Structures are given as structure tokens and as C-alpha cells.
Amino acid sequence: MIMPIASKPSVLVPDGECGCGPFAHLPEGVCRVAPAALGAERLIPPEPARNEAGKVQVAAFDFDGTCIRGNSPVLLVRHLARRRMLKPSVVARILGWAACYKARLPQNESWVRGLVFRAFAGRSVGETNEFLRDFYDRFIDERFRPDAEAAMRAHEEAGHAVVCVSATFEPIVAAAMERRPIQYAIATRMKADFQGNYTDRVEGLPIEGPEKVEALTRFCDERFGAGAWELAWAYGDHHSDRALLAAAAHPCAVTPDRPLARTANAEGYDILEW
């Protein structure tokens, strides 16, 4: 059974306010500021700073492996399996997908996320988001890299827009925004039905690989204006972050895997050991 957390009440923001929608149930201080993105309003200045060219400078951070040690969806699957919230046959299929992914074979990103979310299909959005926030607090927040937080705070103090662009599930990143200096986040969102219950289907596309650049572009065009922003910095750890880093003026490979390390050395990216 999914138990809600009483100590930190979530808020239900009416439809039309901050784009949250009627089934958001997001944590206090975290709201959807655009159809595709979250925002931490307590951290967002009234107007982002702009450079001499009049553009907002964006600093984009991958989440898993970059901001945190490890991979939050993998940790979530382990947690769900221990609690017997996923059938053994489903866990086996997820592990098979992971083996193929590690071997860099083409994989269906939406399919595997749907398998994970079978643990929550038919359960209310609010209750599930509370469960995932508790999961973040208990198992993920302690993994947040101090150097990642320091970099985010430095960008924030400089007036840059700090954006987390992640393939992990949106409620996990929403929980991180309560604790860490993330101003905006674009993450994988699962569909809810008309009754306000989660399904096991992804809304749109998972925020993975080249989709990170596409989703970031859509969000920044909407939030700051087309042509009124630039991706000044990007931080990623995995070869799937190549497109994001290639799009940035200052790409930073954070404790990169071998394929990304080869790309970083060949292209002259900054390599950071966090």
C-alpha cells in the first residue's frame, strides 16, 4: 500500500494557475510554469538576468549520474521490488531491458518506463507523488553531489537560469527542487486519466538523448522567448547526454562514462570529477 506523507502536505493548484493542471498535487513551492516544465518559484527571480546581447543564459544539468551518484530509476525499481510492488516477471523484463541498454542496443524508452509505473497504475497522482517524494528523501537526496549543488548555486547567483533536464520521473525531480537550487526542471511525465489516477503510459516522449535538447528548446522558447536565450552551459555524465553537451557553448562532462569521455577529449569539453 502507498502511504502518504503527513509532514509535508502537497498542494493542489487549480487548473490554469502556473499550468499545474487539476491533478498536479506537487510539493509546496514547486509548480508547472509551462506545459512541459516544473519551476521552483521560491528560487526564481522576477526576471532572469540577461547578458549584453539581451539573452537569458541557461545552465542545463542532467540529473542521474551528474547531480546525484547513481541512477534514480534503477534505485526505484529496487525499492519497488523489495516492497513487492512489481511482479517478478515485470522486474525480469526491466532487467533484460537494462542489459540491452548497457550493451548500447536500441531500446524503447517509453516501454520500460511504463513497466516501472505499473506499480502505480490506477493509483491517485497525489498519493503516488507523495510516495515518490518519500523515496527521494530516503534514498536519493543523500546522493546529491556537493559539487553539483555548488555549481547550481554559482549559476543562480550569477543570474543564470538553472534547468534540470532529466529522463527520470517528474515527481522525483520535483522533490529535488524542494531541497536543491533547481529553478526549472523538464523530466519524464506519466499520463494521468480523467479520474486523476496514473496510467503506465508516458505523456509525450521520455526526456532522453536528443529529446533533452528538443524539450529544453521548446521550454526556453516559451518561457524566455525564441531567440532570447542561449544554452551557455550543459552538464552531463553519460553518452546519451552528447546531444545536450554539443548544443552548449560550454559543455561539461561530469565523471563521464567511457564513450562520453572519448567525445569530451576529442571535442575539448571540460571534464569535471565530481
N, C-alpha and C positions, 0 to 999 in steps of 0.2 A: 504493500500500500504506500502511496506517495503521501508523505506528511508535510503539510505547510509549515512555514517557519513563522512563529508569532512575534519574534523580537524585532523584525524589520518589515513592517507592512508594505506591501506593494500598492501602487496607485492605479486606478482605472481612469484613464484620461478620455474624456468624451470624444466622439468622432469629430474630426475637423480641427482639433486642437493639436498643434505640432505634428500632425499627420500620424498620431498614435493609433487611431482606429479603435473600435469598440472592444477588441479583445486583447489589448496590449498587455495590461497587468504588469508593467515594467517597474523596476525598483525606483524608489524616490530619487529624484534628481536626474533620471535617465529617461529620455523621450525620443520618439522618432521625429527628427527635424525635417525629413524628406521621405518620400515613399520607400527609398532603398536604404536609409541610414538612421542610425541612432545618434543622439547627441547628449552630452553631459552639460546641461545648461548652467550649472553652478560654476563650470570651468570656462565657459565660452564668453569672451569679451563682447561688448555690444557690437563692435565692428572689427573684423580681423585687420591686423596691420598689413599694409601694402608696401611693396618695395618702390624704388624710384620710378619703375615703369608702371606703377599703379596696379600691380598684381599681388594677390594673396600667395604667399609661399607655403606650400603644403609639404609636410613631413609625414610620409606613409610608413607604417610599421606592420609587418606580418606579425601574427600572434604566436602560434605554436612553433617552438624551437628558436624563435627570435626574442619575443618578450618573455617567454617562460621556458624553463627547462622541460623538455618532453613535449608530448602531444596530447592535448586535452580530449579529443575524441577517443583515442586509444585508452586513456585513463578512464573515460566514461564507460566504455564497453566493459572494462574490467570490473568497474563498480557495479554496473547493472548485472553482470554475470554473477558476481558474488551474492547479490541480493535476489538472484533468480528472477529477474525482471525480463530476461531474454531467454528464449528456449535454447537448449544446447545446439539444436540444428541451425538456428539463426546465428549463434556465435561462431559455429564452424564455417558458415558461409562468409561471415565477416573476416575471419582469419584467412580463409582462402583468397579473398579479395586483397587483403593486406600483403600476402605473399607475392601475388602477381604485381601489385603496385611497387613493392620493393624491388622487384625484378625489372621495373620500368616498362611493364607491358600495358597497353591501352586498357583503361578501366572506365566503367560507368560510375562517375562520382555521385550522381543523384541516387542511383540504386543502392549503394552502400549506406548512404545517409538515411534512406528510407528504412533499411534493415535496422539500423540503430534506433530509429524513432518508433519502431514497433513497440518498444517499451512504454511509449506514451500515447500511442494512437487511441483516440476515444477519451482521453483524459483532458480535463479543462486546461486551457492555456495558462491561467493564473496559477493553478496548483503545480503544473509542470515547471513553469518558470521559477517558482519558489524552490522546487526540488533541485533544479539546476544551479540556482544561486547558492544553495546549501552545499552542493557538490563543489562549486568553485571555492567557497570559503574554507571547506575542509581539506581539499586535495590540490587545488590549483594555485591559490594566492601565494602560498609559501614558496612556490616555484618561480615567482616573478623575478626576473633578473634585475639586480640593483642598477646595473649599467643601463638597462633599457629604461628604467624609471628616470634615471639621471638625464639620459638623452631627451626623453619626452619633456621633462621639466625645463631643460635648457631651451628647447624649441618653443615651448609655451611662453617662457619669459622673454624670448626674442620676438614674440608676436606671430609666430608661425602657426598654421592650422595643423594640429596633431590628429592624424587619422589612422585608425587601426583597420586594416583590410585583411580579413581572415576567412578561411574555409570552415572554421569551427561554427558551432551553432550560436545563433544570435543571443539567447539568454545567458550563455557563458560570458560573452564579451560584455553584455550589459552589466553583469555582476562585477567584472573587472573595472568598469567605468566608475563604480562607486568607490573603488579603492585606489585607483591609479590615475595619473594625469592624461587620460584619453579624452579628447574633446568630441570626436566623432568616430563612429565605427560602422563599417559595412561588413556584414557577416552572413553566413548561410541561414536563410529563414525557412522554416517549415510551414506548410499550409495549415490553416485552421478552417473548420467547417462552419456553417451558419449558426451552429449552436455554441460556438466558442470553444470547441474541442480540437486538439491537434489531430492531424492525419499523419500518415507515414510518407507524404509526398513533399518534395522540395518546391518552394514558391520561386519560380524563375529558374536560375542556374546556381549551383554552388559557387561560392566566391573562391575559385581555384584557378591557378595558372593564368593564362591571358585574360580570363574573366575579371581578375583583380583590376587590371588596367581599364577595362571597359566599364566596370561598375564604378570605379573611382572617378573616371571621366564624366559619367552621367551625373554622379552626385555633385561633383565640384562645379560643373556647368550650371546645375540647378541652384546650388547654394551660393556660389560666388559670381556666377555669370560666365558664359562662354567667352574664352579669350581673356578673362580677368583673373586667372590663377595659373600657377605653374607647379609642376611636381619637382620641387627643389631637392628633396632628399627621399630616399627609399631604403628601407632596412629589411633584409630577408636572409634566411638561413638555408633554404632548400632549392634544389634545381628547378622546382616548379615556380619559384619566385623570379626566374630570369626575366620574364617579360616586364614585371614591375620594376626591377632594378634597371633594366635597359631604358625604360621610359624616363628615368630621373636624371636630373643634372648632376647629382652627387649620389651615386649608388654605393651602398654599404653592405657587404656580405658579412653577416654575423655568424661566427662559428660555423662556417659553411660546410655542407657535405662535399664529397669529392668532386662531383660534376660542377657544382656551383663554384668551388674553389678554382677549378681549371678555367672556368669562364672569367672569374674575377681577376685571376692572374693575367689572362690573355687580354682582357679589356682595360686593365688598370684600375679596377674598382678598389675602394678602401676595404680592407679585411680587418674586422674587429673581433677580438676574442673576448666575448662576454661570459 
